[in-house]
């Protein structure tokens, strides 16, 4: 992995690139905690590209 600076100016520049659509954000799939088993299956089968979030509330 390349070394990434984590200072404020660098993060501000990344934020601008995200807003401009130059740097895409990963897809986020949300599941309620009651559906954790389904979310786990999706994760195991690698049918998700991006992030998987379990909603607790």
N, C-alpha and C positions, 0 to 999 in steps of 0.2 A: 504494500500500500504506500502511496506517496505521503510524504509528510504534509499535514494540513495545519495551517496556522489557525488558531482559535481566538484571535483577538477581535475586538469589536469592529474595526474597519473591514476585516475579512468577512465576518458574519453579515455585516450590512451589505456588502457587495453580493454575497450569495443570496440574501433576501431579495435584492433587486432582480437578480437573474431568475429567481423562482417566480416573482410577480410578472416578469416579462415573458415567462413561459420557456425560457432558454434551458432551465434546469427543471425537469419534471419531478413532481413528488410521487412517491410510490402510492399505489392504490391501497385503500384501507377498507377492510371488511370488518364490520362490527357485528358481534353476536351477544345476545343477553346471556348472562351467566347460566340461566336455565338450559341453554342450548350449547353448553360447553362441549358435550360429547360430539355434536355435529361439527363444531368448530375444529375440534381435535382431528376428526376424520378428514376434513378438508385439508388441514395442515399436513397430516400424514401422507395423503394421496398427492400432495403437491399440486393441487388444483387452484392454488392461490398464488398470485404474483404480487408481492407487496407485503403489507402488514396486516396482522389479524389482531383484533382487539376484543376482549371480553368486557362487556359492560356490567359492572357490579350493581349499580343503582339505576 
